Amino acid sequence: AENEPIHLTLKDPTIPVTVNLATYAGPEARYCPAAVYEFVKTETNEDRLQINAQNCVHCKTCDIKDPLQNIVWVTPEGGDGPNYPNM
């Protein structure tokens, strides 16, 4: 639901830009199947990670694939997980 609490947070908000973007070319923007993570420019032309939690399909890929385990993924309100109707 759009009004549920955000279930994706970062342990250290500086790591995505200073480490992951600089060293690994920002894997967050590629491993999420729902485009939850994207790097955007600020008004001062600096990169920052934007989390679009409303797009999350609750697959937990980000928690597993994050190279430094900086993303904290908690079970969404209601306990919903991925829904794969074709399986």
LINHU-V580617 format. One record per pair of residues at least 24 apart in sequence whose C-alpha atoms are under 10 Angstrom apart, sorted by the first residue. I is the first residue (numbers start at 1). J is the second residue. D is the distance in Angstrom with one decimal. If there is no record, write none. Layout:
i: <I I>
j: <J J>
d: <D D>
This chain:
i: <1 1 1 1 2 2 2 3 4 4 4 4 5 5 5 5 6 6 6 6 6 6 6 6 7 7 7 7 7 7 7 7 7 7 8 8 8 8 8 8 8 8 8 8 8 8 8 8 8 9 9 9 9 9 9 9 10 10 10 10 10 10 11 11 11 11 12 12 13 13 13 13 14 14 14 15 15 15 15 16 16 16 16 16 16 16 16 16 17 17 17 17 18 18 19 19 20 20 20 21 21 21 24 26 27 27 27 27 28 28 28 28 28 28 29 30 31 31 31 31 31 32 32 32 32 32 32 32 32 33 33 33 33 34 34 36 37 56 56 57 57 57 58 58 59>
j: <54 76 77 78 53 54 55 54 54 76 77 78 53 54 76 77 51 52 53 54 73 74 76 77 53 54 56 58 72 73 74 75 76 77 36 51 52 53 56 58 60 62 63 71 72 73 74 75 76 51 53 70 71 72 73 74 51 69 70 71 72 73 69 70 71 72 70 71 48 49 70 71 48 49 70 49 68 70 71 47 48 49 50 66 67 68 70 71 46 47 48 49 47 48 67 68 66 67 68 47 48 49 67 66 62 65 66 67 61 62 65 66 67 71 62 62 61 62 64 65 66 56 57 59 60 61 62 63 65 57 59 61 62 58 59 62 62 81 82 81 82 83 82 83 83>
d: <7.8 9.5 8.7 9.5 9.0 6.1 9.3 8.9 9.1 7.9 6.4 9.1 9.5 10.0 7.8 7.2 9.7 9.6 6.5 8.3 9.5 9.0 7.9 9.0 7.5 9.8 9.4 9.4 7.8 5.9 5.3 6.8 5.7 8.1 9.6 7.8 9.2 6.7 9.0 9.9 9.8 9.3 9.1 6.9 5.8 5.0 6.8 9.3 9.0 8.5 9.4 8.5 5.9 5.2 6.9 8.8 9.7 9.1 5.6 4.7 5.8 8.8 8.6 5.3 6.4 6.8 6.5 8.5 9.0 8.2 8.4 9.3 8.5 8.9 9.9 9.5 8.4 7.5 9.9 9.5 7.7 6.5 9.9 9.5 10.0 9.3 8.3 9.5 9.3 6.6 6.3 7.0 9.4 9.6 9.7 8.9 8.8 7.7 8.3 8.8 9.5 9.3 8.9 9.9 9.5 8.5 7.6 8.4 9.8 7.1 8.4 7.1 9.4 9.6 9.8 9.8 7.2 6.9 9.9 7.2 8.7 8.6 9.4 8.8 8.9 6.5 6.2 9.9 9.0 8.2 8.6 8.2 9.3 9.4 9.3 9.3 9.1 10.0 9.4 7.3 5.8 8.1 5.4 8.8 9.1>
